[in-house]
Amino acid sequence: MVKKQPVDGVAAKDGAGDTPVSGAETTPALDLRGKHILIADDESGIRDFLRDFLEGEGFRISEAETGAQVLKALADGDYDLIMMDIRMPEMDGLAVLREMHAKKTDVPIILMTAHTSATVAIQATQLGAYDYITKPFQLDAVLLTIQRYFERQQLTREVRNLRNQLGQRDPAERIIGSSPAMQTIYKMIGRAAGTDATILVTGETGTGKELVAQTIHSNSQYRHGPMIKVNCAALPESLLESELFGHEKGSFTGALTQRKGRFEMAHKGTIFLDEIGEMTLSTQRKLLRVLQEREFERVGGSLPIKVDVRVIAATNRRLKEEVEAGRFRADLYYRLAVIEVDMPPLRERKEDIPFLVEHFLDKHRYSATTPPARISEEALVVLQGYDWLGNVRELENAIERAVVMSQGSIITSHHLLFSPYTERKFLDLTRMVRERIALRDILVEAERLALVEALDQARGDRSEAAKLLGVARPEFYAKLKDYELSS
């Protein structure tokens, strides 16, 4: 390795003599020899110093001292990477980036600058710069930045192979998954869609119940009519009845005109009643009549209105338990659940996660003009090891956030941000008893999960979490320590 004295803007390597830069953070099999780097800086001393250092590491080096020379070099040759100073005569580094961005020149840029600011960093990132380093810089930091870029290239190849393994999906498909659980769902949808039977879609929040309803509608005899959606949890009882059945002029204060309800609007189509478990008993009674007789009266009206409408309802509640508790009418439940489609939680079909990830990467692009971001295999392993209490909706949010954090490039595990207390917070008693787990161990796990839930609801405030559980703070803190939750 060539040794030179530091010049202005360049600091010597850490360590003495010819001690090589540690490659511990790079992929062991990464071979960088022969990679072609263009160094662009108007100071010849910095160019010379970087050239000698990087040639000693096995790179091929070319040089430019102005922005115009950079653009000419790009037109005349092929480069694996450009290291470019921001401040150069004639055309500065940001101007070169803008020109490259306009011409869609796909060569990665590492900017060098002695005057870092938030504005410069944001502009450089938006224009596609891979990274920037500040002067005076350490040579080992320079090499590490370069190595990280080529590591990302290697990840790109891994991702491409992974995408080939997953294959291409039909973009028209709305529900994603090929697991046995989803195959059962597809069969039920196929059998139910062609009938006019009322359908109840159940499952935890975020499992895709509305997508199931849309798919049933699209494949039914009512597909040429409208699909009208009503969120029963979003409206108070006084407004929900009017929303569903409409009202006559003057039927109540504020009813200045006659208004059609959602059932009338859905005539010859489908009405989707989401969160049906939140409906009051009084409204349930009126809904039951519509299902039985296919007619209703508007609020304040007396004339029956007949409708031909397909009814699909959805809930995240266990309606059988609600019936037993007296909060839901048994006769309405059996009317709704002529066919019941129970959506599995994502933790029970983790083999579908790669396909869902590919779908969300395509849906949530970094910008309208950029290709989908890609995901590394190690990040995919992390996603498949997570329990996803929020199900598919939580996964989609995580992928959208990761696309932003990775700037639409390669998503690694570092871009996956999870809540510190978001983890599995339920007991799978069926599994635990089947596997003959001792009662004392089940109770221990229940206590641990109660601590986690309390911390989650208290947003990490341990004093508030102790109050939620009715436990004295010293005892609560001791339990956190016992379960290694104190951090």
C-alpha positions in Angstrom: 0.0 0.0 0.0 1.3 3.5 -0.9 1.8 5.8 2.0 1.6 9.6 1.6 1.5 12.5 4.0 -2.0 13.9 4.6 -3.1 16.8 2.4 -5.7 19.4 3.1 -9.1 17.8 3.5 -7.8 14.3 3.9 -6.8 12.7 7.3 -4.4 9.8 7.6 -5.7 6.3 8.2 -6.3 5.3 11.8 -3.4 3.2 13.1 0.3 3.2 12.1 2.3 2.1 9.1 0.7 -0.2 6.5 -1.9 -1.7 8.8 -4.8 -2.6 6.4 -8.3 -1.3 6.9 -10.5 -3.8 8.7 -12.9 -5.6 6.5 -14.9 -7.1 9.3 -18.0 -5.2 8.3 -17.9 -6.4 4.7 -19.0 -9.6 3.2 -16.0 -12.0 3.3 -16.4 -13.1 -0.3 -16.7 -9.6 -1.6 -14.0 -9.1 -4.4 -13.5 -5.4 -5.2 -10.4 -5.7 -7.4 -10.7 -4.1 -10.7 -13.8 -2.0 -9.9 -13.6 1.3 -11.8 -13.9 4.5 -9.7 -13.9 8.1 -11.1 -12.5 10.6 -8.6 -13.7 14.2 -9.3 -12.1 17.0 -7.3 -10.6 20.3 -8.3 -7.7 19.9 -5.8 -5.0 17.7 -7.4 -3.5 16.8 -4.0 -6.8 15.1 -2.9 -7.1 13.3 -6.2 -3.5 12.0 -6.0 -3.9 10.9 -2.4 -7.2 9.1 -3.0 -5.9 7.6 -6.3 -2.8 6.1 -4.6 -4.7 4.8 -1.7 -7.5 3.2 -3.7 -5.2 1.7 -6.4 -3.3 0.1 -3.4 -6.7 -1.5 -2.5 -7.0 -2.9 -6.1 -9.4 -0.4 -7.7 -9.0 1.1 -11.2 -9.0 4.9 -10.9 -9.8 7.7 -13.4 -9.8 11.4 -12.5 -11.7 14.6 -13.3 -11.3 18.1 -11.9 -14.5 19.8 -13.0 -18.2 18.9 -13.3 -18.1 19.2 -17.1 -15.2 16.7 -17.2 -17.3 14.3 -15.1 -20.2 14.4 -17.6 -17.7 13.9 -20.5 -16.1 11.0 -18.7 -19.5 9.4 -18.2 -20.3 9.7 -21.9 -16.9 8.2 -22.9 -16.5 5.3 -20.4 -18.1 2.9 -17.9 -17.7 3.4 -14.1 -18.8 1.4 -11.2 -18.7 4.4 -8.8 -18.0 8.1 -8.7 -16.5 10.0 -5.8 -17.2 13.7 -6.4 -16.5 16.9 -4.6 -19.6 19.2 -4.2 -17.6 22.4 -4.7 -16.0 22.4 -8.2 -15.5 25.2 -10.8 -17.9 25.6 -13.8 -20.4 23.1 -12.5 -20.7 21.9 -8.8 -21.5 18.4 -7.7 -25.2 19.0 -7.2 -25.5 20.4 -10.7 -23.8 17.3 -12.1 -26.2 15.2 -10.1 -29.2 17.1 -11.5 -27.9 16.5 -15.0 -27.3 12.8 -14.4 -30.8 12.6 -12.8 -32.4 14.2 -15.9 -30.5 11.9 -18.3 -31.3 8.8 -16.0 -27.6 8.1 -15.8 -27.4 5.1 -13.4 -23.9 5.4 -11.8 -23.7 5.6 -8.0 -22.3 8.8 -6.5 -20.5 9.4 -3.2 -20.2 13.1 -2.6 -17.2 14.7 -0.8 -17.8 18.0 1.0 -16.3 20.2 3.8 -19.6 22.1 4.2 -22.3 19.7 5.1 -25.8 21.1 5.7 -29.2 19.6 6.0 -30.2 21.2 2.7 -27.3 19.8 0.8 -27.8 16.3 2.3 -31.5 16.3 1.4 -30.9 17.6 -2.1 -28.1 15.1 -2.7 -30.3 12.2 -1.5 -33.3 13.3 -3.6 -31.0 13.5 -6.7 -29.9 9.9 -6.1 -26.5 10.2 -4.3 -25.7 7.0 -2.6 -23.9 8.7 0.3 -21.7 11.6 1.2 -18.5 11.9 3.3 -17.2 15.1 5.0 -13.8 16.6 4.8 -11.4 16.1 6.5 -12.1 12.4 6.2 -10.3 9.2 7.4 -9.2 6.9 4.6 -10.6 3.9 6.4 -14.0 5.6 6.5 -13.7 6.2 2.8 -13.0 2.6 2.1 -15.8 1.4 4.4 -18.3 3.6 2.5 -17.1 2.2 -0.8 -17.3 -1.3 0.5 -20.8 -0.8 1.8 -22.0 0.3 -1.7 -20.6 -2.8 -3.3 -22.1 -4.9 -0.5 -25.4 -3.4 -1.5 -24.8 -4.5 -5.1 -24.2 -8.0 -3.9 -27.5 -7.8 -1.9 -29.2 -6.7 -5.2 -28.1 -9.9 -6.8 -29.4 -12.0 -3.9 -32.7 -10.1 -4.1 -32.9 -10.7 -7.9 -32.5 -14.4 -7.3 -35.1 -14.3 -4.6 -37.6 -12.6 -6.9 -36.9 -15.2 -9.5 -37.7 -17.9 -7.0 -40.9 -16.2 -6.0 -42.0 -15.8 -9.6 -44.2 -13.1 -11.1 -47.7 -12.5 -9.7 -50.7 -11.4 -11.6 -51.2 -7.7 -10.7 -54.9 -8.1 -10.9 -55.0 -10.4 -7.9 -56.3 -8.6 -4.9 -55.8 -11.3 -2.2 -52.2 -12.5 -1.9 -51.2 -15.9 -0.6 -50.8 -19.5 -1.6 -50.7 -21.1 1.9 -53.1 -24.0 2.7 -55.1 -21.6 4.9 -55.5 -19.2 2.0 -56.3 -22.0 -0.5 -59.3 -22.9 1.8 -60.4 -19.3 1.7 -60.2 -19.2 -2.1 -62.4 -22.3 -2.3 -65.0 -20.8 0.0 -65.1 -17.6 -2.0 -65.4 -19.5 -5.2 -68.4 -21.5 -3.9 -70.1 -18.5 -2.2 -69.6 -15.8 -4.8 -72.0 -17.3 -7.4 -74.9 -17.5 -4.9 -77.0 -14.7 -3.3 -76.4 -16.0 0.3 -75.5 -13.6 3.0 -71.8 -13.9 4.0 -70.1 -13.1 7.3 -66.3 -12.5 7.1 -64.6 -12.8 10.4 -61.0 -12.4 11.5 -58.6 -10.2 13.4 -58.1 -6.5 12.5 -55.9 -6.1 9.4 -56.4 -9.6 8.0 -58.0 -8.4 4.7 -61.7 -8.8 5.4 -62.7 -5.9 3.1 -60.6 -7.4 0.3 -62.6 -10.7 0.7 -65.8 -8.7 0.4 -64.6 -6.9 -2.7 -63.5 -10.2 -4.3 -66.9 -11.9 -3.6 -68.7 -8.9 -5.1 -66.5 -8.8 -8.2 -67.2 -12.5 -8.9 -70.9 -12.5 -8.1 -74.1 -11.9 -10.1 -74.2 -8.4 -8.5 -70.9 -7.3 -9.9 -72.5 -4.9 -12.4 -74.1 -3.0 -9.6 -72.5 -0.8 -6.9 -70.6 -2.0 -3.8 -71.7 0.2 -1.0 -69.6 0.2 2.2 -70.8 1.1 5.7 -68.5 1.2 8.8 -71.0 0.4 11.6 -68.5 1.5 14.3 -67.9 4.9 12.9 -71.5 6.2 13.4 -73.6 6.6 16.5 -76.9 4.7 16.6 -79.0 7.8 15.8 -77.1 8.4 12.6 -76.5 4.7 11.6 -80.2 4.0 11.1 -80.6 7.0 8.8 -77.4 6.1 7.0 -78.6 2.5 6.4 -82.3 3.2 5.6 -82.5 6.9 4.7 -85.0 9.4 6.0 -87.9 11.5 4.9 -87.9 15.2 4.9 -88.8 16.6 8.4 -88.4 13.2 10.1 -86.0 14.7 12.7 -84.2 18.0 13.3 -81.9 18.7 10.5 -83.7 16.4 8.0 -84.3 19.2 5.5 -84.7 16.9 2.4 -85.5 13.3 1.7 -82.4 11.1 1.7 -81.7 7.7 0.3 -80.0 5.2 2.6 -77.1 2.9 1.8 -79.5 -0.1 1.2 -81.3 1.8 -1.5 -78.0 3.0 -3.0 -76.8 -0.7 -3.1 -79.9 -1.9 -5.1 -78.8 -4.6 -7.6 -75.4 -4.5 -6.0 -73.7 -5.4 -2.7 -73.7 -3.7 0.7 -70.7 -4.3 2.9 -71.4 -3.9 6.6 -68.1 -3.6 8.3 -67.7 -3.9 12.1 -71.1 -5.4 12.4 -70.4 -6.4 15.9 -70.5 -2.8 17.0 -74.2 -2.4 16.0 -76.7 -1.8 18.8 -79.5 -4.3 19.5 -82.1 -1.8 18.3 -80.4 -1.4 14.9 -79.8 -5.1 14.8 -83.5 -5.7 15.0 -84.2 -3.4 12.0 -81.4 -5.0 10.0 -82.9 -8.5 10.6 -86.1 -7.4 9.0 -84.3 -6.3 5.9 -82.5 -9.6 5.6 -85.7 -11.6 6.1 -88.1 -9.6 4.0 -85.8 -7.6 1.7 -87.7 -4.4 2.5 -87.6 -1.5 5.0 -89.0 2.0 5.6 -87.0 5.2 5.7 -86.7 6.9 9.0 -90.0 8.9 9.4 -91.6 7.0 6.4 -94.4 4.5 6.2 -94.1 3.0 2.8 -92.0 -0.2 2.4 -89.1 0.0 0.0 -88.0 -3.3 -1.6 -84.4 -3.9 -2.5 -82.4 -6.6 -4.3 -79.0 -6.5 -2.6 -76.3 -8.9 -1.6 -75.3 -8.5 2.0 -71.7 -9.1 3.2 -70.9 -8.3 6.9 -67.5 -8.4 8.7 -66.3 -8.2 12.2 -63.2 -8.8 14.3 -65.4 -9.8 17.3 -66.3 -13.4 18.1 -70.0 -13.1 17.4 -70.9 -16.5 19.1 -69.5 -15.2 22.3 -71.3 -11.9 21.8 -74.6 -13.8 21.4 -73.9 -15.7 24.6 -73.2 -12.5 26.4 -76.5 -11.0 25.2 -74.8 -8.3 23.1 -75.7 -9.7 19.7 -79.0 -11.2 18.5 -78.8 -14.9 17.8 -81.3 -14.8 15.0 -79.3 -12.0 13.2 -76.1 -13.9 13.7 -77.5 -17.0 11.9 -79.0 -14.8 9.2 -75.6 -13.2 8.6 -73.5 -16.4 8.9 -75.2 -18.4 6.1 -71.6 -18.7 4.9 -68.8 -17.7 7.3 -65.3 -16.9 5.9 -62.8 -16.8 8.8 -59.6 -15.0 7.7 -56.5 -16.5 9.2 -54.0 -14.2 11.0 -50.7 -13.6 9.3 -48.8 -15.4 12.0 -50.6 -18.6 10.9 -49.6 -18.2 7.2 -46.0 -16.9 7.3 -45.2 -18.7 4.1 -47.3 -16.0 2.4 -45.1 -13.1 3.7 -42.6 -13.1 0.7 -45.5 -12.7 -1.8 -47.1 -10.0 0.3 -43.8 -8.1 0.6 -43.4 -8.2 -3.2 -46.9 -6.9 -3.7 -46.3 -4.0 -1.2 -42.9 -3.1 -2.7 -44.6 -2.7 -6.0 -47.5 -0.7 -4.5 -45.4 1.6 -2.4 -42.6 2.9 -4.6 -40.2 5.6 -3.4 -41.5 7.9 -6.1 -43.8 7.6 -9.1 -40.9 7.3 -11.5 -38.7 4.8 -9.5 -38.8 1.0 -9.8 -39.9 -1.0 -6.8 -37.5 -1.2 -3.9 -35.9 -4.6 -3.3 -35.5 -6.6 -0.1 -32.5 -8.7 1.1 -32.9 -12.3 2.1 -31.8 -11.5 5.7 -34.5 -8.8 6.0 -37.1 -11.3 4.7 -36.0 -13.8 7.4 -36.6 -11.1 10.0 -40.1 -10.4 8.6 -41.0 -14.0 8.7 -39.9 -14.4 12.3 -42.1 -11.6 13.5 -45.7 -12.3 14.8 -47.5 -9.3 13.2 -50.3 -8.5 15.7 -51.6 -6.0 13.2 -51.6 -8.7 10.5 -51.3 -7.7 6.8 -52.0 -4.1 7.5 -49.1 -3.9 9.9 -46.8 -5.6 7.4 -47.8 -3.1 4.7 -47.0 -0.2 7.0 -43.7 -1.7 7.8 -42.8 -2.2 4.2 -43.9 1.4 3.2 -41.8 2.8 6.0 -38.8 0.6 5.0 -39.0 1.9 1.4 -38.7 5.4 2.7 -35.8 4.6 5.0 -33.9 2.8 2.3 -34.6 5.5 -0.3 -36.3 3.0 -2.5 -33.2 0.9 -2.8 -32.2 -2.4 -1.0 -34.2 -3.0 2.2 -32.1 -4.6 4.9 -33.0 -5.5 8.5 -31.7 -2.1 9.6 -34.6 -0.5 7.7 -37.3 -2.5 9.6 -38.5 -0.5 12.5 -40.7 -2.2 15.1 -42.3 -0.8 18.2 -40.1 -1.7 21.3 -43.1 -3.4 23.0 -44.8 -4.8 19.9 -44.5 -8.6 20.2 -46.7 -11.6 20.6 -49.2 -10.6 23.3 -51.6 -13.6 23.4 -51.6 -17.1 24.6 -52.2 -19.9 22.2 -53.8 -22.1 24.8 -54.9 -24.7 22.4 -51.3 -25.3 21.2 -49.8 -25.1 24.7 -52.2 -27.7 26.2 -51.8 -29.9 23.1 -48.0 -29.8 23.6 -48.5 -30.7 27.3 -46.9 -27.5 28.6 -47.2 -27.4 32.4 -49.8 -25.1 34.0 -47.1 -23.2 35.9 -45.3 -22.4 32.6 -48.5 -21.2 31.0 -49.2 -18.9 34.0 -45.6 -17.6 33.8 -46.1 -16.7 30.1 -49.5 -15.1 30.8 -47.9 -12.9 33.4 -45.0 -11.9 31.1 -47.5 -11.0 28.3 -49.6 -9.0 30.7 -46.5 -6.9 31.6 -45.8 -6.4 27.9 -49.4 -5.3 27.2 -49.4 -2.9 30.1 -46.1 -1.3 29.0 -47.6 -1.0 25.5 -50.8 0.7 26.6 -48.8 3.0 28.9 -46.4 3.8 26.0 -43.4 2.6 28.0 -44.3 4.6 31.2 -43.6 1.9 33.9 -45.4 3.8 36.7 -48.6 4.0 34.6 -48.2 0.4 33.5 -48.0 -0.7 37.2 -51.3 1.2 37.9 -53.0 -0.5 34.9 -52.2 -3.9 36.5 -52.9 -2.8 40.1 -49.4 -3.7 41.2 -47.2 -1.6 43.5 -44.3 0.0 41.6 -41.5 -1.9 43.4 -43.2 -5.2 42.7 -43.8 -4.2 39.1 -40.1 -3.2 38.6 -39.0 -6.5 40.1 -41.2 -8.5 37.7 -39.8 -6.5 34.8 -36.3 -7.4 35.9 -37.3 -11.1 36.4 -38.7 -11.2 32.8 -35.8 -9.2 31.4 -38.1 -6.4 30.3 -36.5 -3.7 32.5 -34.6 -2.2 29.6 
